Amino acid sequence: MRAKIRDTEIYFDIEGSGLVVDGSRMREKPVAFLIHGGPGADHTSFKPSFSSLSQKMQLVYL
């Protein structure tokens, strides 16, 4: 996904749902932001290690 914030466009990827069924209600899952470490890098190296966490929380890769 892309979002424009003022004059800057950022790319982010979301893994896992934000809402889950909890009995007869929906509840929000916690959100974790994963941010790569430097210029020229991206979040693809995080996905193999962190994807399993998307069952417990929503992951936002920046």
PDBQT receptor file of N, H, CA, C and O in Angstrom, charges set to zero:
ATOM      1  N   MET A   1       0.840  -1.164   0.000  1.00  0.00    +0.000 N 
ATOM      2  CA  MET A   1       0.000   0.000   0.000  1.00  0.00    +0.000 C 
ATOM      3  C   MET A   1       0.894   1.238   0.000  1.00  0.00    +0.000 C 
ATOM      4  O   MET A   1       2.048   1.210   0.428  1.00  0.00    +0.000 OA
ATOM      5  N   ARG A   2       0.329   2.285  -0.482  1.00  0.00    +0.000 N 
ATOM      6  H   ARG A   2      -0.608   2.309  -0.830  1.00  0.00    +0.000 HD
ATOM      7  CA  ARG A   2       1.035   3.564  -0.469  1.00  0.00    +0.000 C 
ATOM      8  C   ARG A   2       0.165   4.609   0.207  1.00  0.00    +0.000 C 
ATOM      9  O   ARG A   2      -1.062   4.575   0.110  1.00  0.00    +0.000 OA
ATOM     10  N   ALA A   3       0.810   5.524   0.883  1.00  0.00    +0.000 N 
ATOM     11  H   ALA A   3       1.806   5.551   0.962  1.00  0.00    +0.000 HD
ATOM     12  CA  ALA A   3       0.100   6.632   1.514  1.00  0.00    +0.000 C 
ATOM     13  C   ALA A   3       0.889   7.907   1.258  1.00  0.00    +0.000 C 
ATOM     14  O   ALA A   3       2.116   7.918   1.355  1.00  0.00    +0.000 OA
ATOM     15  N   LYS A   4       0.195   8.954   0.939  1.00  0.00    +0.000 N 
ATOM     16  H   LYS A   4      -0.802   8.945   0.860  1.00  0.00    +0.000 HD
ATOM     17  CA  LYS A   4       0.845  10.249   0.740  1.00  0.00    +0.000 C 
ATOM     18  C   LYS A   4       0.640  11.079   1.989  1.00  0.00    +0.000 C 
ATOM     19  O   LYS A   4      -0.489  11.323   2.417  1.00  0.00    +0.000 OA
ATOM     20  N   ILE A   5       1.745  11.508   2.565  1.00  0.00    +0.000 N 
ATOM     21  H   ILE A   5       2.662  11.310   2.217  1.00  0.00    +0.000 HD
ATOM     22  CA  ILE A   5       1.731  12.353   3.757  1.00  0.00    +0.000 C 
ATOM     23  C   ILE A   5       2.429  13.645   3.382  1.00  0.00    +0.000 C 
ATOM     24  O   ILE A   5       3.650  13.691   3.232  1.00  0.00    +0.000 OA
ATOM     25  N   ARG A   6       1.644  14.680   3.236  1.00  0.00    +0.000 N 
ATOM     26  H   ARG A   6       0.652  14.643   3.358  1.00  0.00    +0.000 HD
ATOM     27  CA  ARG A   6       2.106  15.972   2.708  1.00  0.00    +0.000 C 
ATOM     28  C   ARG A   6       2.765  15.741   1.361  1.00  0.00    +0.000 C 
ATOM     29  O   ARG A   6       2.092  15.305   0.428  1.00  0.00    +0.000 OA
ATOM     30  N   ASP A   7       4.060  16.016   1.223  1.00  0.00    +0.000 N 
ATOM     31  H   ASP A   7       4.607  16.370   1.981  1.00  0.00    +0.000 HD
ATOM     32  CA  ASP A   7       4.739  15.857  -0.059  1.00  0.00    +0.000 C 
ATOM     33  C   ASP A   7       5.525  14.557  -0.152  1.00  0.00    +0.000 C 
ATOM     34  O   ASP A   7       6.293  14.367  -1.095  1.00  0.00    +0.000 OA
ATOM     35  N   THR A   8       5.345  13.668   0.806  1.00  0.00    +0.000 N 
ATOM     36  H   THR A   8       4.721  13.823   1.573  1.00  0.00    +0.000 HD
ATOM     37  CA  THR A   8       6.100  12.420   0.835  1.00  0.00    +0.000 C 
ATOM     38  C   THR A   8       5.159  11.237   0.651  1.00  0.00    +0.000 C 
ATOM     39  O   THR A   8       4.088  11.184   1.254  1.00  0.00    +0.000 OA
ATOM     40  N   GLU A   9       5.568  10.294  -0.186  1.00  0.00    +0.000 N 
ATOM     41  H   GLU A   9       6.439  10.338  -0.676  1.00  0.00    +0.000 HD
ATOM     42  CA  GLU A   9       4.790   9.075  -0.365  1.00  0.00    +0.000 C 
ATOM     43  C   GLU A   9       5.546   7.929   0.294  1.00  0.00    +0.000 C 
ATOM     44  O   GLU A   9       6.732   7.732   0.027  1.00  0.00    +0.000 OA
ATOM     45  N   ILE A  10       4.866   7.170   1.157  1.00  0.00    +0.000 N 
ATOM     46  H   ILE A  10       3.903   7.330   1.374  1.00  0.00    +0.000 HD
ATOM     47  CA  ILE A  10       5.505   6.044   1.830  1.00  0.00    +0.000 C 
ATOM     48  C   ILE A  10       4.831   4.746   1.383  1.00  0.00    +0.000 C 
ATOM     49  O   ILE A  10       3.660   4.736   1.002  1.00  0.00    +0.000 OA
ATOM     50  N   TYR A  11       5.582   3.668   1.438  1.00  0.00    +0.000 N 
ATOM     51  H   TYR A  11       6.533   3.676   1.748  1.00  0.00    +0.000 HD
ATOM     52  CA  TYR A  11       5.081   2.339   1.113  1.00  0.00    +0.000 C 
ATOM     53  C   TYR A  11       5.032   1.531   2.394  1.00  0.00    +0.000 C 
ATOM     54  O   TYR A  11       5.968   1.579   3.192  1.00  0.00    +0.000 OA
ATOM     55  N   PHE A  12       3.966   0.797   2.598  1.00  0.00    +0.000 N 
ATOM     56  H   PHE A  12       3.206   0.758   1.949  1.00  0.00    +0.000 HD
ATOM     57  CA  PHE A  12       3.882  -0.087   3.747  1.00  0.00    +0.000 C 
ATOM     58  C   PHE A  12       3.087  -1.323   3.376  1.00  0.00    +0.000 C 
ATOM     59  O   PHE A  12       2.297  -1.306   2.432  1.00  0.00    +0.000 OA
ATOM     60  N   ASP A  13       3.298  -2.379   4.115  1.00  0.00    +0.000 N 
ATOM     61  H   ASP A  13       3.939  -2.392   4.882  1.00  0.00    +0.000 HD
ATOM     62  CA  ASP A  13       2.640  -3.653   3.873  1.00  0.00    +0.000 C 
ATOM     63  C   ASP A  13       2.010  -4.099   5.184  1.00  0.00    +0.000 C 
ATOM     64  O   ASP A  13       2.637  -3.990   6.237  1.00  0.00    +0.000 OA
ATOM     65  N   ILE A  14       0.790  -4.597   5.136  1.00  0.00    +0.000 N 
ATOM     66  H   ILE A  14       0.280  -4.686   4.280  1.00  0.00    +0.000 HD
ATOM     67  CA  ILE A  14       0.096  -5.044   6.340  1.00  0.00    +0.000 C 
ATOM     68  C   ILE A  14      -0.141  -6.537   6.242  1.00  0.00    +0.000 C 
ATOM     69  O   ILE A  14      -0.611  -7.033   5.218  1.00  0.00    +0.000 OA
ATOM     70  N   GLU A  15       0.183  -7.252   7.308  1.00  0.00    +0.000 N 
ATOM     71  H   GLU A  15       0.564  -6.849   8.140  1.00  0.00    +0.000 HD
ATOM     72  CA  GLU A  15      -0.035  -8.696   7.358  1.00  0.00    +0.000 C 
ATOM     73  C   GLU A  15      -0.873  -9.028   8.590  1.00  0.00    +0.000 C 
ATOM     74  O   GLU A  15      -0.552  -8.600   9.699  1.00  0.00    +0.000 OA
ATOM     75  N   GLY A  16      -1.928  -9.779   8.396  1.00  0.00    +0.000 N 
ATOM     76  H   GLY A  16      -2.189 -10.127   7.496  1.00  0.00    +0.000 HD
ATOM     77  CA  GLY A  16      -2.818 -10.136   9.493  1.00  0.00    +0.000 C 
ATOM     78  C   GLY A  16      -3.972  -9.163   9.593  1.00  0.00    +0.000 C 
ATOM     79  O   GLY A  16      -3.860  -7.995   9.222  1.00  0.00    +0.000 OA
ATOM     80  N   SER A  17      -5.072  -9.662  10.095  1.00  0.00    +0.000 N 
ATOM     81  H   SER A  17      -5.163 -10.612  10.396  1.00  0.00    +0.000 HD
ATOM     82  CA  SER A  17      -6.260  -8.820  10.218  1.00  0.00    +0.000 C 
ATOM     83  C   SER A  17      -6.175  -7.951  11.468  1.00  0.00    +0.000 C 
ATOM     84  O   SER A  17      -5.477  -8.281  12.427  1.00  0.00    +0.000 OA
ATOM     85  N   GLY A  18      -6.890  -6.852  11.438  1.00  0.00    +0.000 N 
ATOM     86  H   GLY A  18      -7.457  -6.585  10.659  1.00  0.00    +0.000 HD
ATOM     87  CA  GLY A  18      -6.926  -5.965  12.591  1.00  0.00    +0.000 C 
ATOM     88  C   GLY A  18      -8.003  -6.335  13.587  1.00  0.00    +0.000 C 
ATOM     89  O   GLY A  18      -7.915  -5.986  14.764  1.00  0.00    +0.000 OA
ATOM     90  N   LEU A  19      -9.029  -7.048  13.114  1.00  0.00    +0.000 N 
ATOM     91  H   LEU A  19      -9.100  -7.331  12.158  1.00  0.00    +0.000 HD
ATOM     92  CA  LEU A  19     -10.138  -7.457  13.972  1.00  0.00    +0.000 C 
ATOM     93  C   LEU A  19     -10.282  -8.977  13.945  1.00  0.00    +0.000 C 
ATOM     94  O   LEU A  19     -10.089  -9.607  12.905  1.00  0.00    +0.000 OA
ATOM     95  N   VAL A  20     -10.622  -9.558  15.090  1.00  0.00    +0.000 N 
ATOM     96  H   VAL A  20     -10.779  -9.046  15.934  1.00  0.00    +0.000 HD
ATOM     97  CA  VAL A  20     -10.876 -10.993  15.187  1.00  0.00    +0.000 C 
ATOM     98  C   VAL A  20     -12.155 -11.225  15.975  1.00  0.00    +0.000 C 
ATOM     99  O   VAL A  20     -12.569 -10.398  16.788  1.00  0.00    +0.000 OA
ATOM    100  N   VAL A  21     -12.768 -12.369  15.712  1.00  0.00    +0.000 N 
ATOM    101  H   VAL A  21     -12.431 -13.041  15.051  1.00  0.00    +0.000 HD
ATOM    102  CA  VAL A  21     -13.995 -12.732  16.431  1.00  0.00    +0.000 C 
ATOM    103  C   VAL A  21     -13.635 -13.149  17.847  1.00  0.00    +0.000 C 
ATOM    104  O   VAL A  21     -12.720 -13.944  18.063  1.00  0.00    +0.000 OA
ATOM    105  N   ASP A  22     -14.359 -12.607  18.795  1.00  0.00    +0.000 N 
ATOM    106  H   ASP A  22     -15.102 -11.961  18.620  1.00  0.00    +0.000 HD
ATOM    107  CA  ASP A  22     -14.173 -12.940  20.214  1.00  0.00    +0.000 C 
ATOM    108  C   ASP A  22     -15.555 -13.210  20.797  1.00  0.00    +0.000 C 
ATOM    109  O   ASP A  22     -16.193 -12.312  21.345  1.00  0.00    +0.000 OA
ATOM    110  N   GLY A  23     -16.013 -14.461  20.673  1.00  0.00    +0.000 N 
ATOM    111  H   GLY A  23     -15.494 -15.190  20.228  1.00  0.00    +0.000 HD
ATOM    112  CA  GLY A  23     -17.372 -14.806  21.085  1.00  0.00    +0.000 C 
ATOM    113  C   GLY A  23     -18.365 -14.183  20.131  1.00  0.00    +0.000 C 
ATOM    114  O   GLY A  23     -18.315 -14.450  18.930  1.00  0.00    +0.000 OA
ATOM    115  N   SER A  24     -19.253 -13.371  20.629  1.00  0.00    +0.000 N 
ATOM    116  H   SER A  24     -19.293 -13.154  21.605  1.00  0.00    +0.000 HD
ATOM    117  CA  SER A  24     -20.245 -12.713  19.781  1.00  0.00    +0.000 C 
ATOM    118  C   SER A  24     -19.820 -11.305  19.377  1.00  0.00    +0.000 C 
ATOM    119  O   SER A  24     -20.599 -10.567  18.774  1.00  0.00    +0.000 OA
ATOM    120  N   ARG A  25     -18.587 -10.934  19.708  1.00  0.00    +0.000 N 
ATOM    121  H   ARG A  25     -17.954 -11.533  20.198  1.00  0.00    +0.000 HD
ATOM    122  CA  ARG A  25     -18.073  -9.585  19.425  1.00  0.00    +0.000 C 
ATOM    123  C   ARG A  25     -16.829  -9.657  18.555  1.00  0.00    +0.000 C 
ATOM    124  O   ARG A  25     -16.250 -10.723  18.351  1.00  0.00    +0.000 OA
ATOM    125  N   MET A  26     -16.443  -8.521  18.057  1.00  0.00    +0.000 N 
ATOM    126  H   MET A  26     -16.914  -7.655  18.222  1.00  0.00    +0.000 HD
ATOM    127  CA  MET A  26     -15.161  -8.371  17.357  1.00  0.00    +0.000 C 
ATOM    128  C   MET A  26     -14.244  -7.584  18.282  1.00  0.00    +0.000 C 
ATOM    129  O   MET A  26     -14.678  -6.657  18.966  1.00  0.00    +0.000 OA
ATOM    130  N   ARG A  27     -12.983  -7.962  18.293  1.00  0.00    +0.000 N 
ATOM    131  H   ARG A  27     -12.631  -8.715  17.737  1.00  0.00    +0.000 HD
ATOM    132  CA  ARG A  27     -12.012  -7.199  19.082  1.00  0.00    +0.000 C 
ATOM    133  C   ARG A  27     -10.799  -6.891  18.221  1.00  0.00    +0.000 C 
ATOM    134  O   ARG A  27     -10.510  -7.599  17.256  1.00  0.00    +0.000 OA
ATOM    135  N   GLU A  28     -10.098  -5.831  18.580  1.00  0.00    +0.000 N 
ATOM    136  H   GLU A  28     -10.333  -5.256  19.364  1.00  0.00    +0.000 HD
ATOM    137  CA  GLU A  28      -8.898  -5.441  17.851  1.00  0.00    +0.000 C 
ATOM    138  C   GLU A  28      -7.699  -6.228  18.342  1.00  0.00    +0.000 C 
ATOM    139  O   GLU A  28      -7.552  -6.470  19.540  1.00  0.00    +0.000 OA
ATOM    140  N   LYS A  29      -6.846  -6.626  17.415  1.00  0.00    +0.000 N 
ATOM    141  H   LYS A  29      -6.966  -6.430  16.441  1.00  0.00    +0.000 HD
ATOM    142  CA  LYS A  29      -5.580  -7.258  17.774  1.00  0.00    +0.000 C 
ATOM    143  C   LYS A  29      -4.535  -6.157  17.984  1.00  0.00    +0.000 C 
ATOM    144  O   LYS A  29      -4.668  -5.068  17.426  1.00  0.00    +0.000 OA
ATOM    145  N   PRO A  30      -3.507  -6.429  18.776  1.00  0.00    +0.000 N 
ATOM    146  CA  PRO A  30      -2.418  -5.452  18.915  1.00  0.00    +0.000 C 
ATOM    147  C   PRO A  30      -1.728  -5.247  17.555  1.00  0.00    +0.000 C 
ATOM    148  O   PRO A  30      -1.794  -6.107  16.676  1.00  0.00    +0.000 OA
ATOM    149  N   VAL A  31      -1.082  -4.117  17.405  1.00  0.00    +0.000 N 
ATOM    150  H   VAL A  31      -1.028  -3.418  18.118  1.00  0.00    +0.000 HD
ATOM    151  CA  VAL A  31      -0.377  -3.784  16.168  1.00  0.00    +0.000 C 
ATOM    152  C   VAL A  31       1.114  -3.662  16.468  1.00  0.00    +0.000 C 
ATOM    153  O   VAL A  31       1.510  -3.039  17.453  1.00  0.00    +0.000 OA
ATOM    154  N   ALA A  32       1.934  -4.263  15.608  1.00  0.00    +0.000 N 
ATOM    155  H   ALA A  32       1.612  -4.769  14.807  1.00  0.00    +0.000 HD
ATOM    156  CA  ALA A  32       3.388  -4.125  15.717  1.00  0.00    +0.000 C 
ATOM    157  C   ALA A  32       3.908  -3.489  14.432  1.00  0.00    +0.000 C 
ATOM    158  O   ALA A  32       3.540  -3.908  13.334  1.00  0.00    +0.000 OA
ATOM    159  N   PHE A  33       4.759  -2.481  14.570  1.00  0.00    +0.000 N 
ATOM    160  H   PHE A  33       5.057  -2.141  15.462  1.00  0.00    +0.000 HD
ATOM    161  CA  PHE A  33       5.378  -1.827  13.427  1.00  0.00    +0.000 C 
ATOM    162  C   PHE A  33       6.790  -2.357  13.277  1.00  0.00    +0.000 C 
ATOM    163  O   PHE A  33       7.575  -2.306  14.224  1.00  0.00    +0.000 OA
ATOM    164  N   LEU A  34       7.126  -2.866  12.094  1.00  0.00    +0.000 N 
ATOM    165  H   LEU A  34       6.488  -2.907  11.324  1.00  0.00    +0.000 HD
ATOM    166  CA  LEU A  34       8.462  -3.380  11.814  1.00  0.00    +0.000 C 
ATOM    167  C   LEU A  34       9.113  -2.434  10.815  1.00  0.00    +0.000 C 
ATOM    168  O   LEU A  34       8.622  -2.254   9.701  1.00  0.00    +0.000 OA
ATOM    169  N   ILE A  35      10.214  -1.839  11.225  1.00  0.00    +0.000 N 
ATOM    170  H   ILE A  35      10.613  -1.986  12.130  1.00  0.00    +0.000 HD
ATOM    171  CA  ILE A  35      10.869  -0.801  10.431  1.00  0.00    +0.000 C 
ATOM    172  C   ILE A  35      12.266  -1.274  10.059  1.00  0.00    +0.000 C 
ATOM    173  O   ILE A  35      13.059  -1.642  10.926  1.00  0.00    +0.000 OA
ATOM    174  N   HIS A  36      12.564  -1.260   8.756  1.00  0.00    +0.000 N 
ATOM    175  H   HIS A  36      11.920  -0.961   8.052  1.00  0.00    +0.000 HD
ATOM    176  CA  HIS A  36      13.885  -1.707   8.310  1.00  0.00    +0.000 C 
ATOM    177  C   HIS A  36      14.961  -0.736   8.776  1.00  0.00    +0.000 C 
ATOM    178  O   HIS A  36      14.674   0.392   9.176  1.00  0.00    +0.000 OA
ATOM    179  N   GLY A  37      16.196  -1.195   8.716  1.00  0.00    +0.000 N 
ATOM    180  H   GLY A  37      16.429  -2.112   8.391  1.00  0.00    +0.000 HD
ATOM    181  CA  GLY A  37      17.270  -0.471   9.365  1.00  0.00    +0.000 C 
ATOM    182  C   GLY A  37      18.020   0.574   8.588  1.00  0.00    +0.000 C 
ATOM    183  O   GLY A  37      18.879   1.234   9.172  1.00  0.00    +0.000 OA
ATOM    184  N   GLY A  38      17.765   0.775   7.316  1.00  0.00    +0.000 N 
ATOM    185  H   GLY A  38      17.067   0.238   6.841  1.00  0.00    +0.000 HD
ATOM    186  CA  GLY A  38      18.591   1.769   6.661  1.00  0.00    +0.000 C 
ATOM    187  C   GLY A  38      18.172   2.085   5.244  1.00  0.00    +0.000 C 
ATOM    188  O   GLY A  38      17.269   1.460   4.688  1.00  0.00    +0.000 OA
ATOM    189  N   PRO A  39      18.854   3.082   4.662  1.00  0.00    +0.000 N 
ATOM    190  CA  PRO A  39      18.528   3.486   3.306  1.00  0.00    +0.000 C 
ATOM    191  C   PRO A  39      18.798   2.352   2.320  1.00  0.00    +0.000 C 
ATOM    192  O   PRO A  39      19.790   1.630   2.430  1.00  0.00    +0.000 OA
ATOM    193  N   GLY A  40      17.912   2.218   1.375  1.00  0.00    +0.000 N 
ATOM    194  H   GLY A  40      17.107   2.804   1.285  1.00  0.00    +0.000 HD
ATOM    195  CA  GLY A  40      18.085   1.203   0.346  1.00  0.00    +0.000 C 
ATOM    196  C   GLY A  40      17.580  -0.172   0.752  1.00  0.00    +0.000 C 
ATOM    197  O   GLY A  40      17.520  -1.072  -0.085  1.00  0.00    +0.000 OA
ATOM    198  N   ALA A  41      17.218  -0.357   2.006  1.00  0.00    +0.000 N 
ATOM    199  H   ALA A  41      17.266   0.374   2.687  1.00  0.00    +0.000 HD
ATOM    200  CA  ALA A  41      16.724  -1.648   2.483  1.00  0.00    +0.000 C 
ATOM    201  C   ALA A  41      15.197  -1.648   2.407  1.00  0.00    +0.000 C 
ATOM    202  O   ALA A  41      14.571  -0.604   2.226  1.00  0.00    +0.000 OA
ATOM    203  N   ASP A  42      14.621  -2.823   2.546  1.00  0.00    +0.000 N 
ATOM    204  H   ASP A  42      15.130  -3.671   2.693  1.00  0.00    +0.000 HD
ATOM    205  CA  ASP A  42      13.172  -2.920   2.647  1.00  0.00    +0.000 C 
ATOM    206  C   ASP A  42      12.811  -4.001   3.660  1.00  0.00    +0.000 C 
ATOM    207  O   ASP A  42      13.691  -4.569   4.306  1.00  0.00    +0.000 OA
ATOM    208  N   HIS A  43      11.530  -4.283   3.799  1.00  0.00    +0.000 N 
ATOM    209  H   HIS A  43      10.815  -3.821   3.274  1.00  0.00    +0.000 HD
ATOM    210  CA  HIS A  43      11.060  -5.177   4.855  1.00  0.00    +0.000 C 
ATOM    211  C   HIS A  43      11.035  -6.659   4.450  1.00  0.00    +0.000 C 
ATOM    212  O   HIS A  43      10.657  -7.500   5.265  1.00  0.00    +0.000 OA
ATOM    213  N   THR A  44      11.423  -6.994   3.232  1.00  0.00    +0.000 N 
ATOM    214  H   THR A  44      11.730  -6.311   2.570  1.00  0.00    +0.000 HD
ATOM    215  CA  THR A  44      11.273  -8.381   2.781  1.00  0.00    +0.000 C 
ATOM    216  C   THR A  44      12.072  -9.374   3.613  1.00  0.00    +0.000 C 
ATOM    217  O   THR A  44      11.680 -10.537   3.714  1.00  0.00    +0.000 OA
ATOM    218  N   SER A  45      13.161  -8.956   4.201  1.00  0.00    +0.000 N 
ATOM    219  H   SER A  45      13.479  -8.011   4.119  1.00  0.00    +0.000 HD
ATOM    220  CA  SER A  45      13.952  -9.885   5.020  1.00  0.00    +0.000 C 
ATOM    221  C   SER A  45      13.266 -10.180   6.361  1.00  0.00    +0.000 C 
ATOM    222  O   SER A  45      13.577 -11.183   7.004  1.00  0.00    +0.000 OA
ATOM    223  N   PHE A  46      12.341  -9.319   6.784  1.00  0.00    +0.000 N 
ATOM    224  H   PHE A  46      12.088  -8.504   6.262  1.00  0.00    +0.000 HD
ATOM    225  CA  PHE A  46      11.612  -9.546   8.040  1.00  0.00    +0.000 C 
ATOM    226  C   PHE A  46      10.528 -10.605   7.907  1.00  0.00    +0.000 C 
ATOM    227  O   PHE A  46      10.244 -11.327   8.863  1.00  0.00    +0.000 OA
ATOM    228  N   LYS A  47       9.923 -10.701   6.730  1.00  0.00    +0.000 N 
ATOM    229  H   LYS A  47      10.154 -10.115   5.954  1.00  0.00    +0.000 HD
ATOM    230  CA  LYS A  47       8.729 -11.544   6.581  1.00  0.00    +0.000 C 
ATOM    231  C   LYS A  47       8.940 -13.008   6.970  1.00  0.00    +0.000 C 
ATOM    232  O   LYS A  47       8.091 -13.547   7.679  1.00  0.00    +0.000 OA
ATOM    233  N   PRO A  48      10.003 -13.680   6.559  1.00  0.00    +0.000 N 
ATOM    234  CA  PRO A  48      10.140 -15.094   6.960  1.00  0.00    +0.000 C 
ATOM    235  C   PRO A  48      10.184 -15.292   8.477  1.00  0.00    +0.000 C 
ATOM    236  O   PRO A  48       9.681 -16.296   8.983  1.00  0.00    +0.000 OA
ATOM    237  N   SER A  49      10.765 -14.370   9.187  1.00  0.00    +0.000 N 
ATOM    238  H   SER A  49      11.173 -13.554   8.777  1.00  0.00    +0.000 HD
ATOM    239  CA  SER A  49      10.909 -14.503  10.637  1.00  0.00    +0.000 C 
ATOM    240  C   SER A  49       9.675 -14.075  11.411  1.00  0.00    +0.000 C 
ATOM    241  O   SER A  49       9.361 -14.662  12.447  1.00  0.00    +0.000 OA
ATOM    242  N   PHE A  50       8.970 -13.062  10.925  1.00  0.00    +0.000 N 
ATOM    243  H   PHE A  50       9.225 -12.585  10.084  1.00  0.00    +0.000 HD
ATOM    244  CA  PHE A  50       7.884 -12.462  11.703  1.00  0.00    +0.000 C 
ATOM    245  C   PHE A  50       6.483 -12.845  11.255  1.00  0.00    +0.000 C 
ATOM    246  O   PHE A  50       5.527 -12.561  11.977  1.00  0.00    +0.000 OA
ATOM    247  N   SER A  51       6.317 -13.472  10.104  1.00  0.00    +0.000 N 
ATOM    248  H   SER A  51       7.094 -13.703   9.517  1.00  0.00    +0.000 HD
ATOM    249  CA  SER A  51       4.981 -13.778   9.581  1.00  0.00    +0.000 C 
ATOM    250  C   SER A  51       4.124 -14.580  10.538  1.00  0.00    +0.000 C 
ATOM    251  O   SER A  51       2.912 -14.375  10.595  1.00  0.00    +0.000 OA
ATOM    252  N   SER A  52       4.721 -15.485  11.288  1.00  0.00    +0.000 N 
ATOM    253  H   SER A  52       5.706 -15.652  11.242  1.00  0.00    +0.000 HD
ATOM    254  CA  SER A  52       3.929 -16.308  12.209  1.00  0.00    +0.000 C 
ATOM    255  C   SER A  52       3.263 -15.459  13.310  1.00  0.00    +0.000 C 
ATOM    256  O   SER A  52       2.246 -15.862  13.873  1.00  0.00    +0.000 OA
ATOM    257  N   LEU A  53       3.835 -14.295  13.609  1.00  0.00    +0.000 N 
ATOM    258  H   LEU A  53       4.662 -13.967  13.152  1.00  0.00    +0.000 HD
ATOM    259  CA  LEU A  53       3.240 -13.410  14.618  1.00  0.00    +0.000 C 
ATOM    260  C   LEU A  53       1.915 -12.805  14.166  1.00  0.00    +0.000 C 
ATOM    261  O   LEU A  53       1.158 -12.289  14.987  1.00  0.00    +0.000 OA
ATOM    262  N   SER A  54       1.630 -12.863  12.863  1.00  0.00    +0.000 N 
ATOM    263  H   SER A  54       2.246 -13.282  12.196  1.00  0.00    +0.000 HD
ATOM    264  CA  SER A  54       0.397 -12.258  12.361  1.00  0.00    +0.000 C 
ATOM    265  C   SER A  54      -0.849 -12.991  12.862  1.00  0.00    +0.000 C 
ATOM    266  O   SER A  54      -1.961 -12.482  12.716  1.00  0.00    +0.000 OA
ATOM    267  N   GLN A  55      -0.679 -14.179  13.451  1.00  0.00    +0.000 N 
ATOM    268  H   GLN A  55       0.223 -14.592  13.569  1.00  0.00    +0.000 HD
ATOM    269  CA  GLN A  55      -1.808 -14.876  14.064  1.00  0.00    +0.000 C 
ATOM    270  C   GLN A  55      -2.215 -14.186  15.370  1.00  0.00    +0.000 C 
ATOM    271  O   GLN A  55      -3.383 -14.238  15.757  1.00  0.00    +0.000 OA
ATOM    272  N   LYS A  56      -1.272 -13.549  16.042  1.00  0.00    +0.000 N 
ATOM    273  H   LYS A  56      -0.324 -13.507  15.727  1.00  0.00    +0.000 HD
ATOM    274  CA  LYS A  56      -1.523 -12.907  17.334  1.00  0.00    +0.000 C 
ATOM    275  C   LYS A  56      -1.681 -11.389  17.238  1.00  0.00    +0.000 C 
ATOM    276  O   LYS A  56      -2.329 -10.777  18.087  1.00  0.00    +0.000 OA
ATOM    277  N   MET A  57      -1.087 -10.778  16.200  1.00  0.00    +0.000 N 
ATOM    278  H   MET A  57      -0.561 -11.275  15.510  1.00  0.00    +0.000 HD
ATOM    279  CA  MET A  57      -1.125  -9.325  16.074  1.00  0.00    +0.000 C 
ATOM    280  C   MET A  57      -1.099  -8.923  14.609  1.00  0.00    +0.000 C 
ATOM    281  O   MET A  57      -0.748  -9.719  13.737  1.00  0.00    +0.000 OA
ATOM    282  N   GLN A  58      -1.466  -7.710  14.358  1.00  0.00    +0.000 N 
ATOM    283  H   GLN A  58      -1.752  -7.063  15.066  1.00  0.00    +0.000 HD
ATOM    284  CA  GLN A  58      -1.386  -7.174  13.003  1.00  0.00    +0.000 C 
ATOM    285  C   GLN A  58      -0.002  -6.576  12.816  1.00  0.00    +0.000 C 
ATOM    286  O   GLN A  58       0.451  -5.782  13.640  1.00  0.00    +0.000 OA
ATOM    287  N   LEU A  59       0.665  -6.952  11.745  1.00  0.00    +0.000 N 
ATOM    288  H   LEU A  59       0.297  -7.598  11.076  1.00  0.00    +0.000 HD
ATOM    289  CA  LEU A  59       2.021  -6.480  11.483  1.00  0.00    +0.000 C 
ATOM    290  C   LEU A  59       1.996  -5.423  10.383  1.00  0.00    +0.000 C 
ATOM    291  O   LEU A  59       1.393  -5.627   9.329  1.00  0.00    +0.000 OA
ATOM    292  N   VAL A  60       2.648  -4.304  10.633  1.00  0.00    +0.000 N 
ATOM    293  H   VAL A  60       3.137  -4.139  11.489  1.00  0.00    +0.000 HD
ATOM    294  CA  VAL A  60       2.767  -3.241   9.645  1.00  0.00    +0.000 C 
ATOM    295  C   VAL A  60       4.247  -3.098   9.343  1.00  0.00    +0.000 C 
ATOM    296  O   VAL A  60       5.033  -2.673  10.190  1.00  0.00    +0.000 OA
ATOM    297  N   TYR A  61       4.616  -3.464   8.113  1.00  0.00    +0.000 N 
ATOM    298  H   TYR A  61       3.978  -3.810   7.426  1.00  0.00    +0.000 HD
ATOM    299  CA  TYR A  61       6.012  -3.361   7.681  1.00  0.00    +0.000 C 
ATOM    300  C   TYR A  61       6.192  -2.032   6.961  1.00  0.00    +0.000 C 
ATOM    301  O   TYR A  61       5.485  -1.745   5.994  1.00  0.00    +0.000 OA
ATOM    302  N   LEU A  62       7.137  -1.219   7.430  1.00  0.00    +0.000 N 
ATOM    303  H   LEU A  62       7.711  -1.452   8.215  1.00  0.00    +0.000 HD
ATOM    304  CA  LEU A  62       7.438   0.058   6.770  1.00  0.00    +0.000 C 
ATOM    305  C   LEU A  62       8.722  -0.051   6.005  1.00  0.00    +0.000 C 
ATOM    306  O   LEU A  62       9.152   0.918   5.379  1.00  0.00    +0.000 OA
TER     307      LEU A  62
